[in-house]
Amino acid sequence: MSKRVIRIVTLSLLVTSFLVGGFFANVYAASETMYNKYNIHAQADKKGLLKSSYANYTDPGAGHVIIPPNTKLTVRPWKRFMKNYGFYYDLPDGRHGVFEVHTKRMQMSVDEYEELILSPKPISLKGFSEIDLKGIKKGKAYKGMTKKGVMTALGYPAAHETPSLDDNQWKYWRNRFRTVVVDFNSKGRVVNVRY
């Protein structure tokens, strides 16, 4: 064989192994058991895969599923072409999901985001008011809820629209096209929910 043919074959094998590795990197990725601190809003696609996002689509339409806090999740990285896109999760009932994390918009890495929304142990839901618990159960924000209650009900707000949790206005997405804005008073209680 000529040197040129050997180089072409070698290069082809390297490119192929990189592409295959990029597509199938998660097949053997390590998984860990975690618990969600906040509701995860997901939408089931036609095949039943639950799709979730850092944007917390709180009312995506048909197939909307709310995964309540302290749900035991088996989590593993979602990577393609050496880039971390978020994580896969498996629920105890056998359903599977994928959680998209846009690192530029969240202004943090996927690992940092996971630390914000996941915990190695269940969290305490004690200390929430009746209206907070109603909002958490329904996955909605109601007047009188606390910031902690809203975050548990709707999820951690996207940092590019809510740069600080100290702000008295948090913006969430209902779906890919519509938003909901939650207004708080100086005591951190919801005074208005704007759809």
Secondary structure, 3 states (H helix, E strand, C coil): CCHHHHHHHHHHHHHHHHHHHHHHHHHHCCCEEEEECCCEEEEECCCCCEEEECCCCCCCCCCEEEECCCCEEEEEEEEECCEEEEEEEECCCCCEEEEECCHHHHCCCHHHHHHHHEECCCCCCCCCCHHHHHHHHHCCCCCCCEHHHHHHHHCCCCCCCCCCCCCCEEEEECCCCCEEEEEECCCCEEEEEEC
